[in-house]
């Protein structure tokens, strides 16, 4: 992730699964922190479907 569009795409992907999720994107490091009740694998799939690699 390198821009606001990237951050928004990832945030919206997570929020589509869990509207109450807390999503914190750090563009400098390219990392995202997600606090959600949704299954971790489902969140990872949603982010990957947006074209971003998910490290576990």
PDB file of N, CA, C and O in Angstrom:
ATOM      1  N   UNK A   1       0.849  -1.171   0.000  1.00  0.00           N
ATOM      2  CA  UNK A   1       0.000   0.000   0.000  1.00  0.00           C
ATOM      3  C   UNK A   1       0.892   1.230   0.000  1.00  0.00           C
ATOM      4  O   UNK A   1       1.874   1.320   0.736  1.00  0.00           O
ATOM      5  N   UNK A   2       0.517   2.158  -0.841  1.00  0.00           N
ATOM      6  CA  UNK A   2       1.377   3.334  -0.938  1.00  0.00           C
ATOM      7  C   UNK A   2       0.619   4.657  -1.018  1.00  0.00           C
ATOM      8  O   UNK A   2       1.235   5.717  -1.122  1.00  0.00           O
ATOM      9  N   UNK A   3      -0.725   4.603  -0.972  1.00  0.00           N
ATOM     10  CA  UNK A   3      -1.466   5.856  -1.108  1.00  0.00           C
ATOM     11  C   UNK A   3      -2.809   5.765  -0.382  1.00  0.00           C
ATOM     12  O   UNK A   3      -3.199   4.711   0.121  1.00  0.00           O
ATOM     13  N   UNK A   4      -3.491   6.892  -0.348  1.00  0.00           N
ATOM     14  CA  UNK A   4      -4.794   6.938   0.307  1.00  0.00           C
ATOM     15  C   UNK A   4      -5.810   6.028  -0.357  1.00  0.00           C
ATOM     16  O   UNK A   4      -6.666   5.457   0.318  1.00  0.00           O
ATOM     17  N   UNK A   5      -5.722   5.886  -1.689  1.00  0.00           N
ATOM     18  CA  UNK A   5      -6.641   4.982  -2.386  1.00  0.00           C
ATOM     19  C   UNK A   5      -6.439   3.546  -1.907  1.00  0.00           C
ATOM     20  O   UNK A   5      -7.406   2.816  -1.692  1.00  0.00           O
ATOM     21  N   UNK A   6      -5.187   3.148  -1.745  1.00  0.00           N
ATOM     22  CA  UNK A   6      -4.873   1.805  -1.255  1.00  0.00           C
ATOM     23  C   UNK A   6      -5.454   1.602   0.147  1.00  0.00           C
ATOM     24  O   UNK A   6      -6.097   0.591   0.429  1.00  0.00           O
ATOM     25  N   UNK A   7      -5.218   2.568   1.001  1.00  0.00           N
ATOM     26  CA  UNK A   7      -5.722   2.482   2.374  1.00  0.00           C
ATOM     27  C   UNK A   7      -7.244   2.383   2.385  1.00  0.00           C
ATOM     28  O   UNK A   7      -7.809   1.603   3.152  1.00  0.00           O
ATOM     29  N   UNK A   8      -7.903   3.162   1.546  1.00  0.00           N
ATOM     30  CA  UNK A   8      -9.358   3.131   1.480  1.00  0.00           C
ATOM     31  C   UNK A   8      -9.852   1.783   0.959  1.00  0.00           C
ATOM     32  O   UNK A   8     -10.837   1.249   1.469  1.00  0.00           O
ATOM     33  N   UNK A   9      -9.190   1.232  -0.039  1.00  0.00           N
ATOM     34  CA  UNK A   9      -9.600  -0.059  -0.605  1.00  0.00           C
ATOM     35  C   UNK A   9      -9.520  -1.166   0.444  1.00  0.00           C
ATOM     36  O   UNK A   9     -10.429  -1.988   0.560  1.00  0.00           O
ATOM     37  N   UNK A  10      -8.438  -1.181   1.199  1.00  0.00           N
ATOM     38  CA  UNK A  10      -8.273  -2.198   2.241  1.00  0.00           C
ATOM     39  C   UNK A  10      -9.303  -1.986   3.351  1.00  0.00           C
ATOM     40  O   UNK A  10      -9.924  -2.943   3.813  1.00  0.00           O
ATOM     41  N   UNK A  11      -9.482  -0.755   3.772  1.00  0.00           N
ATOM     42  CA  UNK A  11     -10.447  -0.452   4.822  1.00  0.00           C
ATOM     43  C   UNK A  11     -11.847  -0.877   4.406  1.00  0.00           C
ATOM     44  O   UNK A  11     -12.562  -1.504   5.188  1.00  0.00           O
ATOM     45  N   UNK A  12     -12.245  -0.544   3.189  1.00  0.00           N
ATOM     46  CA  UNK A  12     -13.590  -0.902   2.715  1.00  0.00           C
ATOM     47  C   UNK A  12     -13.748  -2.411   2.583  1.00  0.00           C
ATOM     48  O   UNK A  12     -14.833  -2.936   2.834  1.00  0.00           O
ATOM     49  N   UNK A  13     -12.698  -3.117   2.196  1.00  0.00           N
ATOM     50  CA  UNK A  13     -12.764  -4.575   2.090  1.00  0.00           C
ATOM     51  C   UNK A  13     -13.045  -5.192   3.460  1.00  0.00           C
ATOM     52  O   UNK A  13     -13.871  -6.096   3.586  1.00  0.00           O
ATOM     53  N   UNK A  14     -12.353  -4.697   4.478  1.00  0.00           N
ATOM     54  CA  UNK A  14     -12.561  -5.205   5.834  1.00  0.00           C
ATOM     55  C   UNK A  14     -13.947  -4.828   6.336  1.00  0.00           C
ATOM     56  O   UNK A  14     -14.664  -5.660   6.892  1.00  0.00           O
ATOM     57  N   UNK A  15     -14.319  -3.568   6.136  1.00  0.00           N
ATOM     58  CA  UNK A  15     -15.613  -3.085   6.632  1.00  0.00           C
ATOM     59  C   UNK A  15     -16.790  -3.757   5.934  1.00  0.00           C
ATOM     60  O   UNK A  15     -17.888  -3.800   6.487  1.00  0.00           O
ATOM     61  N   UNK A  16     -16.578  -4.282   4.728  1.00  0.00           N
ATOM     62  CA  UNK A  16     -17.661  -4.996   4.046  1.00  0.00           C
ATOM     63  C   UNK A  16     -17.995  -6.297   4.780  1.00  0.00           C
ATOM     64  O   UNK A  16     -19.122  -6.785   4.705  1.00  0.00           O
ATOM     65  N   UNK A  17     -17.016  -6.850   5.483  1.00  0.00           N
ATOM     66  CA  UNK A  17     -17.240  -8.064   6.271  1.00  0.00           C
ATOM     67  C   UNK A  17     -17.698  -7.749   7.688  1.00  0.00           C
ATOM     68  O   UNK A  17     -18.529  -8.457   8.257  1.00  0.00           O
ATOM     69  N   UNK A  18     -17.151  -6.684   8.246  1.00  0.00           N
ATOM     70  CA  UNK A  18     -17.455  -6.304   9.623  1.00  0.00           C
ATOM     71  C   UNK A  18     -17.486  -4.783   9.731  1.00  0.00           C
ATOM     72  O   UNK A  18     -16.448  -4.152   9.927  1.00  0.00           O
ATOM     73  N   UNK A  19     -18.667  -4.199   9.604  1.00  0.00           N
ATOM     74  CA  UNK A  19     -18.774  -2.734   9.651  1.00  0.00           C
ATOM     75  C   UNK A  19     -18.266  -2.120  10.960  1.00  0.00           C
ATOM     76  O   UNK A  19     -17.957  -0.929  11.001  1.00  0.00           O
ATOM     77  N   UNK A  20     -18.178  -2.908  12.011  1.00  0.00           N
ATOM     78  CA  UNK A  20     -17.703  -2.408  13.300  1.00  0.00           C
ATOM     79  C   UNK A  20     -16.193  -2.559  13.486  1.00  0.00           C
ATOM     80  O   UNK A  20     -15.656  -2.145  14.514  1.00  0.00           O
ATOM     81  N   UNK A  21     -15.512  -3.137  12.518  1.00  0.00           N
ATOM     82  CA  UNK A  21     -14.067  -3.379  12.635  1.00  0.00           C
ATOM     83  C   UNK A  21     -13.305  -2.071  12.765  1.00  0.00           C
ATOM     84  O   UNK A  21     -13.704  -1.044  12.215  1.00  0.00           O
ATOM     85  N   UNK A  22     -12.205  -2.124  13.500  1.00  0.00           N
ATOM     86  CA  UNK A  22     -11.281  -1.000  13.586  1.00  0.00           C
ATOM     87  C   UNK A  22     -10.124  -1.311  12.653  1.00  0.00           C
ATOM     88  O   UNK A  22      -9.459  -2.336  12.803  1.00  0.00           O
ATOM     89  N   UNK A  23      -9.883  -0.433  11.695  1.00  0.00           N
ATOM     90  CA  UNK A  23      -8.837  -0.644  10.695  1.00  0.00           C
ATOM     91  C   UNK A  23      -7.866   0.523  10.772  1.00  0.00           C
ATOM     92  O   UNK A  23      -8.258   1.678  10.603  1.00  0.00           O
ATOM     93  N   UNK A  24      -6.596   0.220  11.029  1.00  0.00           N
ATOM     94  CA  UNK A  24      -5.558   1.248  11.091  1.00  0.00           C
ATOM     95  C   UNK A  24      -4.515   0.926  10.032  1.00  0.00           C
ATOM     96  O   UNK A  24      -3.850  -0.108  10.096  1.00  0.00           O
ATOM     97  N   UNK A  25      -4.375   1.820   9.059  1.00  0.00           N
ATOM     98  CA  UNK A  25      -3.432   1.629   7.964  1.00  0.00           C
ATOM     99  C   UNK A  25      -2.219   2.521   8.185  1.00  0.00           C
ATOM    100  O   UNK A  25      -2.358   3.719   8.432  1.00  0.00           O
ATOM    101  N   UNK A  26      -1.028   1.932   8.097  1.00  0.00           N
ATOM    102  CA  UNK A  26       0.226   2.681   8.185  1.00  0.00           C
ATOM    103  C   UNK A  26       0.880   2.632   6.808  1.00  0.00           C
ATOM    104  O   UNK A  26       1.540   1.653   6.459  1.00  0.00           O
ATOM    105  N   UNK A  27       0.691   3.694   6.033  1.00  0.00           N
ATOM    106  CA  UNK A  27       1.220   3.710   4.666  1.00  0.00           C
ATOM    107  C   UNK A  27       2.746   3.648   4.639  1.00  0.00           C
ATOM    108  O   UNK A  27       3.318   3.060   3.722  1.00  0.00           O
ATOM    109  N   UNK A  28       3.406   4.237   5.617  1.00  0.00           N
ATOM    110  CA  UNK A  28       4.870   4.249   5.641  1.00  0.00           C
ATOM    111  C   UNK A  28       5.445   2.831   5.693  1.00  0.00           C
ATOM    112  O   UNK A  28       6.446   2.533   5.042  1.00  0.00           O
ATOM    113  N   UNK A  29       4.802   1.971   6.470  1.00  0.00           N
ATOM    114  CA  UNK A  29       5.290   0.591   6.599  1.00  0.00           C
ATOM    115  C   UNK A  29       4.550  -0.370   5.682  1.00  0.00           C
ATOM    116  O   UNK A  29       4.994  -1.498   5.468  1.00  0.00           O
ATOM    117  N   UNK A  30       3.412   0.080   5.139  1.00  0.00           N
ATOM    118  CA  UNK A  30       2.613  -0.801   4.284  1.00  0.00           C
ATOM    119  C   UNK A  30       1.828  -1.836   5.066  1.00  0.00           C
ATOM    120  O   UNK A  30       1.429  -2.868   4.527  1.00  0.00           O
ATOM    121  N   UNK A  31       1.611  -1.552   6.339  1.00  0.00           N
ATOM    122  CA  UNK A  31       0.928  -2.513   7.207  1.00  0.00           C
ATOM    123  C   UNK A  31      -0.447  -2.007   7.616  1.00  0.00           C
ATOM    124  O   UNK A  31      -0.719  -0.807   7.643  1.00  0.00           O
ATOM    125  N   UNK A  32      -1.297  -2.971   7.932  1.00  0.00           N
ATOM    126  CA  UNK A  32      -2.639  -2.646   8.411  1.00  0.00           C
ATOM    127  C   UNK A  32      -2.902  -3.469   9.668  1.00  0.00           C
ATOM    128  O   UNK A  32      -2.544  -4.644   9.743  1.00  0.00           O
ATOM    129  N   UNK A  33      -3.525  -2.838  10.642  1.00  0.00           N
ATOM    130  CA  UNK A  33      -3.917  -3.510  11.879  1.00  0.00           C
ATOM    131  C   UNK A  33      -5.436  -3.553  11.903  1.00  0.00           C
ATOM    132  O   UNK A  33      -6.097  -2.521  11.784  1.00  0.00           O
ATOM    133  N   UNK A  34      -5.986  -4.751  12.059  1.00  0.00           N
ATOM    134  CA  UNK A  34      -7.438  -4.917  12.051  1.00  0.00           C
ATOM    135  C   UNK A  34      -7.883  -5.537  13.364  1.00  0.00           C
ATOM    136  O   UNK A  34      -7.381  -6.583  13.775  1.00  0.00           O
ATOM    137  N   UNK A  35      -8.827  -4.882  14.012  1.00  0.00           N
ATOM    138  CA  UNK A  35      -9.472  -5.414  15.206  1.00  0.00           C
ATOM    139  C   UNK A  35     -10.906  -5.741  14.807  1.00  0.00           C
ATOM    140  O   UNK A  35     -11.698  -4.847  14.509  1.00  0.00           O
ATOM    141  N   UNK A  36     -11.234  -7.040  14.803  1.00  0.00           N
ATOM    142  CA  UNK A  36     -12.537  -7.462  14.314  1.00  0.00           C
ATOM    143  C   UNK A  36     -12.958  -8.766  14.966  1.00  0.00           C
ATOM    144  O   UNK A  36     -12.130  -9.563  15.404  1.00  0.00           O
ATOM    145  N   UNK A  37     -14.263  -8.959  15.017  1.00  0.00           N
ATOM    146  CA  UNK A  37     -14.815 -10.221  15.500  1.00  0.00           C
ATOM    147  C   UNK A  37     -14.903 -11.248  14.365  1.00  0.00           C
ATOM    148  O   UNK A  37     -15.166 -12.426  14.604  1.00  0.00           O
ATOM    149  N   UNK A  38     -14.682 -10.790  13.135  1.00  0.00           N
ATOM    150  CA  UNK A  38     -14.736 -11.650  11.957  1.00  0.00           C
ATOM    151  C   UNK A  38     -13.523 -12.580  11.926  1.00  0.00           C
ATOM    152  O   UNK A  38     -12.468 -12.259  12.474  1.00  0.00           O
ATOM    153  N   UNK A  39     -13.684 -13.713  11.291  1.00  0.00           N
ATOM    154  CA  UNK A  39     -12.615 -14.698  11.141  1.00  0.00           C
ATOM    155  C   UNK A  39     -11.403 -14.087  10.434  1.00  0.00           C
ATOM    156  O   UNK A  39     -11.548 -13.401   9.422  1.00  0.00           O
ATOM    157  N   UNK A  40     -10.214 -14.339  10.971  1.00  0.00           N
ATOM    158  CA  UNK A  40      -8.971 -13.797  10.411  1.00  0.00           C
ATOM    159  C   UNK A  40      -8.794 -14.204   8.947  1.00  0.00           C
ATOM    160  O   UNK A  40      -8.385 -13.383   8.126  1.00  0.00           O
ATOM    161  N   UNK A  41      -9.092 -15.441   8.616  1.00  0.00           N
ATOM    162  CA  UNK A  41      -8.924 -15.922   7.243  1.00  0.00           C
ATOM    163  C   UNK A  41      -9.853 -15.180   6.283  1.00  0.00           C
ATOM    164  O   UNK A  41      -9.465 -14.883   5.153  1.00  0.00           O
ATOM    165  N   UNK A  42     -11.057 -14.885   6.717  1.00  0.00           N
ATOM    166  CA  UNK A  42     -12.013 -14.155   5.873  1.00  0.00           C
ATOM    167  C   UNK A  42     -11.517 -12.736   5.615  1.00  0.00           C
ATOM    168  O   UNK A  42     -11.640 -12.219   4.505  1.00  0.00           O
ATOM    169  N   UNK A  43     -10.961 -12.115   6.639  1.00  0.00           N
ATOM    170  CA  UNK A  43     -10.419 -10.753   6.483  1.00  0.00           C
ATOM    171  C   UNK A  43      -9.233 -10.788   5.523  1.00  0.00           C
ATOM    172  O   UNK A  43      -9.123  -9.940   4.637  1.00  0.00           O
ATOM    173  N   UNK A  44      -8.355 -11.760   5.696  1.00  0.00           N
ATOM    174  CA  UNK A  44      -7.190 -11.881   4.819  1.00  0.00           C
ATOM    175  C   UNK A  44      -7.626 -12.077   3.370  1.00  0.00           C
ATOM    176  O   UNK A  44      -7.055 -11.463   2.468  1.00  0.00           O
ATOM    177  N   UNK A  45      -8.620 -12.914   3.134  1.00  0.00           N
ATOM    178  CA  UNK A  45      -9.117 -13.146   1.774  1.00  0.00           C
ATOM    179  C   UNK A  45      -9.670 -11.852   1.174  1.00  0.00           C
ATOM    180  O   UNK A  45      -9.415 -11.552   0.008  1.00  0.00           O
ATOM    181  N   UNK A  46     -10.411 -11.101   1.951  1.00  0.00           N
ATOM    182  CA  UNK A  46     -10.990  -9.850   1.458  1.00  0.00           C
ATOM    183  C   UNK A  46      -9.894  -8.867   1.056  1.00  0.00           C
ATOM    184  O   UNK A  46     -10.011  -8.191   0.033  1.00  0.00           O
ATOM    185  N   UNK A  47      -8.839  -8.787   1.847  1.00  0.00           N
ATOM    186  CA  UNK A  47      -7.726  -7.893   1.531  1.00  0.00           C
ATOM    187  C   UNK A  47      -6.987  -8.385   0.288  1.00  0.00           C
ATOM    188  O   UNK A  47      -6.630  -7.590  -0.581  1.00  0.00           O
ATOM    189  N   UNK A  48      -6.761  -9.685   0.206  1.00  0.00           N
ATOM    190  CA  UNK A  48      -6.077 -10.251  -0.958  1.00  0.00           C
ATOM    191  C   UNK A  48      -6.894 -10.069  -2.232  1.00  0.00           C
ATOM    192  O   UNK A  48      -6.328  -9.866  -3.306  1.00  0.00           O
ATOM    193  N   UNK A  49      -8.213 -10.139  -2.123  1.00  0.00           N
ATOM    194  CA  UNK A  49      -9.071  -9.931  -3.291  1.00  0.00           C
ATOM    195  C   UNK A  49      -8.956  -8.507  -3.834  1.00  0.00           C
ATOM    196  O   UNK A  49      -9.268  -8.254  -4.998  1.00  0.00           O
ATOM    197  N   UNK A  50      -8.508  -7.586  -2.991  1.00  0.00           N
ATOM    198  CA  UNK A  50      -8.269  -6.204  -3.437  1.00  0.00           C
ATOM    199  C   UNK A  50      -6.895  -6.058  -4.070  1.00  0.00           C
ATOM    200  O   UNK A  50      -6.544  -4.986  -4.562  1.00  0.00           O
ATOM    201  N   UNK A  51      -6.112  -7.144  -4.058  1.00  0.00           N
ATOM    202  CA  UNK A  51      -4.809  -7.133  -4.715  1.00  0.00           C
ATOM    203  C   UNK A  51      -3.622  -6.899  -3.802  1.00  0.00           C
ATOM    204  O   UNK A  51      -2.531  -6.577  -4.274  1.00  0.00           O
ATOM    205  N   UNK A  52      -3.819  -7.057  -2.501  1.00  0.00           N
ATOM    206  CA  UNK A  52      -2.745  -6.821  -1.554  1.00  0.00           C
ATOM    207  C   UNK A  52      -2.328  -8.124  -0.897  1.00  0.00           C
ATOM    208  O   UNK A  52      -3.166  -8.981  -0.615  1.00  0.00           O
ATOM    209  N   UNK A  53      -1.028  -8.274  -0.652  1.00  0.00           N
ATOM    210  CA  UNK A  53      -0.489  -9.473  -0.017  1.00  0.00           C
ATOM    211  C   UNK A  53      -0.713  -9.370   1.494  1.00  0.00           C
ATOM    212  O   UNK A  53      -0.546  -8.305   2.089  1.00  0.00           O
ATOM    213  N   UNK A  54      -1.090 -10.485   2.092  1.00  0.00           N
ATOM    214  CA  UNK A  54      -1.310 -10.534   3.537  1.00  0.00           C
ATOM    215  C   UNK A  54      -0.249 -11.446   4.153  1.00  0.00           C
ATOM    216  O   UNK A  54      -0.142 -12.617   3.787  1.00  0.00           O
ATOM    217  N   UNK A  55       0.517 -10.915   5.070  1.00  0.00           N
ATOM    218  CA  UNK A  55       1.505 -11.696   5.807  1.00  0.00           C
ATOM    219  C   UNK A  55       0.884 -12.112   7.135  1.00  0.00           C
ATOM    220  O   UNK A  55       0.198 -11.319   7.780  1.00  0.00           O
ATOM    221  N   UNK A  56       1.118 -13.315   7.528  1.00  0.00           N
ATOM    222  CA  UNK A  56       0.557 -13.788   8.802  1.00  0.00           C
ATOM    223  C   UNK A  56       1.580 -13.827   9.883  1.00  0.00           C
ATOM    224  O   UNK A  56       1.269 -14.202  11.014  1.00  0.00           O
TER     225      UNK A  56
END
